[in-house]
Amino acid sequence: MGLNRSIFVVRPTGEFLDWLISLDEEEFTLEQVASDATAYLVPLVDCSDQLANRVADFWEQIFEDQLEEWSTDETTWPSPRSLSMFQRWFDVQLHATVIDLADLPIMEFE
C-alpha cells in the first residue's frame, strides 16, 4: 500500500560533527555519526522542486531532534539557529515514494 507521505533522510555534515566533538572529548568520525541516518515522514512531495519548501516547513523541528539525539542539554545547542545553518549542518535526501509492506496498522509512539 502506498502512503501519502514522502521521506526525508537526514544525515549530518562536517559542521554538525565539529559541534558534536566540541561537546565531549570522545572522537567521532562523520561516517560513524551518519551511518544510522534518521528518516522523517513528511507530507507528500511530488517532485524535487518542492524539496526546499518542505525543508523550510520542518527544518526547526528536525534540527532540534538531531541535536537532542546527542545532547539533551539545550544550553550546548548552537544559537541562534537558522535555515541556512541547518542546510550547512545536514544533508537532506528526498524519497518521494513510500510503500508500506507491513500488515500491521501504523501506530504512533514517542
C-alpha positions in Angstrom: 0.0 0.0 0.0 1.4 3.4 -1.0 1.2 6.2 1.6 0.5 9.9 1.1 3.9 10.7 2.6 7.4 11.2 1.5 10.6 10.6 3.5 13.4 12.9 4.3 16.6 11.0 5.2 18.7 13.4 7.2 22.5 12.9 7.5 24.8 15.2 9.5 27.7 17.0 7.7 31.2 18.0 9.0 29.8 21.1 10.7 27.5 19.0 12.8 30.4 16.7 13.6 32.5 19.7 14.7 29.7 20.7 17.2 29.4 17.1 18.4 33.1 16.8 19.1 33.1 20.1 21.0 30.7 18.5 23.5 32.9 15.7 24.5 36.5 14.6 24.3 35.3 11.4 22.5 36.3 11.3 18.9 33.7 10.5 16.3 34.0 10.2 12.5 31.4 11.5 10.1 30.9 8.0 8.9 30.0 6.9 12.4 27.6 9.7 13.0 25.9 9.5 9.7 25.8 5.7 9.5 22.3 5.4 11.1 20.6 8.4 9.4 17.1 9.4 10.7 14.2 9.2 8.3 11.2 11.6 8.7 7.8 11.1 7.2 6.6 14.4 5.7 3.6 15.4 3.7 3.8 14.1 0.1 6.4 15.9 -2.0 5.6 15.4 -5.7 8.9 16.5 -7.1 12.4 17.5 -6.0 11.5 21.1 -6.9 9.2 21.1 -3.8 12.0 19.9 -1.5 13.2 23.3 -0.5 9.7 24.3 0.5 9.2 21.2 2.6 12.6 21.6 4.3 11.6 25.2 5.1 8.4 23.8 6.8 10.2 21.3 9.0 13.9 22.4 9.5 13.5 23.7 13.1 11.8 20.5 14.3 14.4 18.3 12.6 17.3 20.4 13.8 16.2 20.2 17.4 15.5 16.5 17.1 19.0 15.9 15.7 20.7 18.0 18.5 18.6 16.3 21.2 19.8 12.9 19.9 23.3 13.8 21.0 22.7 16.3 23.9 19.6 16.9 26.0 21.3 19.9 27.5 19.8 22.7 25.3 22.5 25.2 26.6 25.0 23.3 24.4 22.9 23.7 21.3 24.0 26.4 18.8 22.0 29.5 19.0 20.6 31.2 17.1 19.8 28.5 14.6 18.7 29.3 11.0 17.6 27.5 7.9 20.9 28.3 6.3 22.7 26.8 9.3 20.5 23.7 9.0 21.4 23.4 5.4 25.2 23.5 6.2 24.8 21.0 9.1 22.6 18.4 7.4 22.2 16.8 4.1 18.5 16.0 3.3 17.7 13.4 0.8 14.1 13.1 -0.5 12.4 9.8 -1.1 9.1 10.6 -2.6 7.5 7.2 -2.8 6.7 5.4 0.5 5.3 1.8 0.3 4.0 0.2 3.4 4.7 -3.6 3.2 3.7 -4.4 6.8 0.3 -6.0 7.6 0.1 -4.0 10.8 -1.6 -0.7 11.3 0.7 2.3 11.6 0.9 3.4 15.2 2.4 6.5 16.8 5.0 6.3 19.6 7.5 8.6 21.3 
